[in-house]
Amino acid sequence: MADSKAAEAEAEAKAPLLQPSPPPAYDISREPSPAPKGSSKPPVPPSALPRPPFPLDLPCLNEVRDKRIILASASPRRKQIISQLGLPTLEILPCPLPESLPKSLSPFEYALRTAERKALHVYALALNDATKGDPALLIAADTIVISPAGAIFEKPRSEAEHISMLKSLRDAPRGKHSVVTGMAVMAPLESARDPGYKLETAVEESTVVFDREVSDELIAAYVRTREGADKAGGYGIQGLGSVLVERVEGSWDNVVGLPLRRVLRLVEKCLDQDEELEDEVAAGGFVLDDGEE
C-alpha cells in the first residue's frame, strides 16, 4: 500500500501543472507565435521587451511621415520627446547661430524670437541642400529659466555660479520659478504665395517648485555631477535634478525642453492648407462660399 501511494505521489509530481488560461490579448502581436504544424515544439513565447507604441494615426502626421522633417536642435532631450510622434525620417540640424538677442527683451519675447530665428535660419540652410530636397516640416524651440528676480538664467559658467544659481532657485519665494519655451514650426506653402512657407509660433510656461529643504550639501553634490552644466537654470528635471524639485505646475515636458502637446497643435495648424487658402482668399478680398469679390 505504501509503495502504491509513493508511486502515485511520484507520478503526480512529474505531471505538468495546469496553468490558468491567459487573459485575452489586447495586442495580437504579443501572443506567442504558434508552433509549425506537425512540430512537437511548444509555441515561441513573445519577446520579454515591451513593444513600442504604434505611431499616432493623425492626418497631419501621416502626411509628412515619409518626408523630410527637421528638428532644429542639438538637444537629445528634444529629440527624444519629438520621436514619440513616430517620425522615422526625423533629421537633426542644429542652428549654428549664437543665442545673442538682447536680454533686455521680456523672457517670453526672448524665447519666442530665438525660436523663430533658429527656425528661419535652419529652414534657409535646408533649402540650400538640394541633395535632400525641401523640408516638409521644421520644428525649432528655445527654453529659458526665469530667475526669481525676473532675469533670464543662462547656462552656468562656473561651479561657483552653478551653486549660486541653484541656491537662488531654492530660496525664491515659495521656491517657485518659471520655465518658458518658445516654439516655431514651419512648412512650405503649396501655393506660390510669398514668402513660400507657413510659420506658426507659441510660448508655453510652466512653474517649477524647488524643495526649500534641499540642503547646501545636496546642491553642491548635484553640481559636482555636472549634469546641469549644459542646461539653462543649471538642472535637468528628467535626471538627477529631480531631487531638487518638489513639483511642476503645468507641462512637465516643457521643463525638459519641448511641450509635445503644444508642438502637435502647431504642427496641425501649420500643415492645414485649407486654412492657408482661407487666408489667401481673405487677403485677396474674396469670399470662399459664393466667390463674390
N, C-alpha and C positions, 0 to 999 in steps of 0.2 A: 504493500500500500504506500509505504513511504517512498519507494523507488518510483512508483507511478506518479505521485504528486510532484516529486522532484523533476521528473521528465516533463510534466505539464508546465511547471514554472519555467523550465529552461526554454520550452517551445514558445511560451508567451513572451519571454524576454527577447527572443530572436525575431518575433513577428514585428513588422513595421507598425509604428504608431500611427493611428488615424489622425490626420491633421484637419483642422476646421477648414471649410471652404473659404477661399479668399474672397474679399468683398469685390463687387463689380468694379472693373477697371474704368476710371474716368477717362484715361488716355489709353487707347488701344495699343499704342506703340510701346507702352510699358509692360504689356503682358508677355509672359515667356514665349519664346519662339517655339512652335511645335516641332517635335522630332520628325525626321523624314519617315515616310511610310515604310513599314516593314522593319524599322530600326527598333532595337531594344533599349536605345539610349534615352534617358529622361529628357524632357524639354529643356532648352537652354534658358537659364534664368536671365532676366534683364540686367543691364549694367547697374552697378551699385551707384554710379554717379548720376545725379539728377539731370534730366534733360532741360536745356534752356527753354524758356517760354517761346511760343510762336511769335513772330513779328506782329505788331499791331496792324490789323487789316483795315486801314483807313485809305480812302481815295487819294488824299493828298500825298501820303507816303508811298502808296503803290505807284503813283505817277512818276516818282523820281528814284525809286529803289534801285533801278539798274542803270542810273545815270550818274554823272559826276557830281558828288556832294562834297563840299569843303567845310571843314571846321577850322576857322582862322585862329587857332590857339595851339600852343605847345603844351598846355596843361593836361597831364594824364588823367586828372580828375574829371575835367570836362569831357574828354574823350570817352571815359567810362560811362558817364551819365548819358551822353547822346547816343552811345552804342546800344542802349536799351531800346531804342526805337527800331532796331533791326535794319541797319543801313549798311549792307556789305560793301558798298563802293565808297565808304567814307574815306576822305583824304585829309591828312593833316598838313596845313600850310600856314605856319605861324606868320604873324605880321612882323616885319623887321624894324618897323619904326619904333623909336623910343616913346614911352608914355610921358610926353613933355608938355601937356596942356597946363595952363597956369592953375595953381592950387587955390587961387582966388575965386574960381568958379564954385558954385554950390556943389556939394557932393553928388546930388542927383544929376546935375548938368555935366559934371566932370565924367561920371561913369558912362552916361549916355553918349556924349560926344566922343569919348575914347573908343567906345564900341563901334560907333558909326565910322570913325576914322580907320579903324582896323578893317572893317568890312569893305569899305570903298577901295582901300589900298590893295588888299589881297584880291579883290574881285578884278581890279585892273591887271594885277600880275597874272591871274589865271587866264584872262582873255588873251594875254600876250603869248601864252603857251599853246601854240597851235597843235602840238602833238597829242594833247589830251582832250581837246575840244572844250567848248564853253561850259562853264558850270551850270547845272540846273538848279542848284541851291547852295547858298553860302550862309554860315552862321558864325557870328562873332560876339564876344562878350567881354565885359570888364567888371571885375568885382573889387570893391573897396570896403575898408573898415573905417567907420567914423569914430574918432576918439570922443571921450566924454565931453571934451571942450568944443566939439563940432568940427575939428580938423580932420583931414584925410590922412590915415595912417598908411605909410609906405611899408615895404619890407624892412625889417630891422637891419641896420648897417653894422652893428657890432653886438657882442654878447651883452655889454652893459646896457645898450639901448633896448635890446630884446627884453631883458629883465624889467627895465623901467616901463616898457610898453605894456607888458602883461600885468604888472602891478597896477598901472593906471586903469586898466580894464576891470580888474578885480575890485578896485577901490572906488569905482564910479558909483554914483547914486543908485542904490538898489542893485548894483552890479551889472547894470544894463548898458549895452551899446548897440549900434545899428550896423548891419551889413547890407550893402546895396550893390546890385548887379544891373548894369546897363546891357541891353541885348539889341543886336541888329541882325536882321535876316533879309537876304537879297535873293532875287530870282529874275531871270531875263523876261522881258515882255514879249508876247507873241506878236504884238503889233510893232510898227516902226516908230511908235511914239517916243519922243525924247524924254528922258536920257537913255532909254533902251533897257532899263531894269526897274524893278519894283523894290522898294526898301520899306520895311516895317520895323518899328522900334518899340521898346518898352523898358520900364525900370521896375525892379522888384526890390522890396525892402523887408528884411527880417530883423527881429530883435533877439540878440543873444544875451542870456543872463549868466554871468560868471558866478561860481560858488564863492561867496565872500569869506568862507572859512578856509579857502585854499591858502596854504602856508607859503612863506617866502622860500622855504626849503624845497617844496614841491615845484614852485615856479623855476627855481634855479636848476633843479634836476631836469625839468622838461626842456629848458633852454639848452642844456648840455646834450640832449638827444639830437639837436639840430633839425628836428622835424619841421619846426615852424620858421626856419631861417629863410626859406624862399617864398614865404606867404605873407601877404598884406595882413597886418594885425599880429603877425607872429605866432599863429597857432593853426592847426589843422583839426577841425572838429571830427573829421572822418577817421582820425587816427588817435594817437596818444593824447592829442589836445582835448579830447572829450573829457579827460579827468579834471579839466579846469571849468567845465561848463555844467551849470545846473539844469538849464532848459533852453529851448529855442521857441520863440513865438513867431509863427509864420512858416515859411518854406525852409525845410532843413537843407535841401539840395541847393538852395540859393546861397546858403552859408558855405557850402562846399565849393560853389563856383558857377553853377548853371541851374536855374529853376526849370526843370523839364516841362512842367505843366504850362508855364508861360511861353516857353520856346515853341511847344507844339501849337499853341494858339497862333503865334506869329507865323509859323510855317503854313498853317491852314490859310491864314489871311493873305500871305504873300503869294501863294500858289493859286489863289482864287482869281482866275482870269475873267470870270463873269463880273466880278467887282471892278476889275480894271476896265472892262468895256463900258460899264456904267459910268465910271469916272471920265472916260474919254468922250462919251456922248454928252455928258453934262458939260464938259469943258468946251465942246463944240456948239453948245446951245440947242441940242436936240433932246427930244423926249422919247424914251425907249418904247413906250406902249403903243403910241399911234404914229410915230415917225414925223410929227409936225415940228417945224422949226420954231 
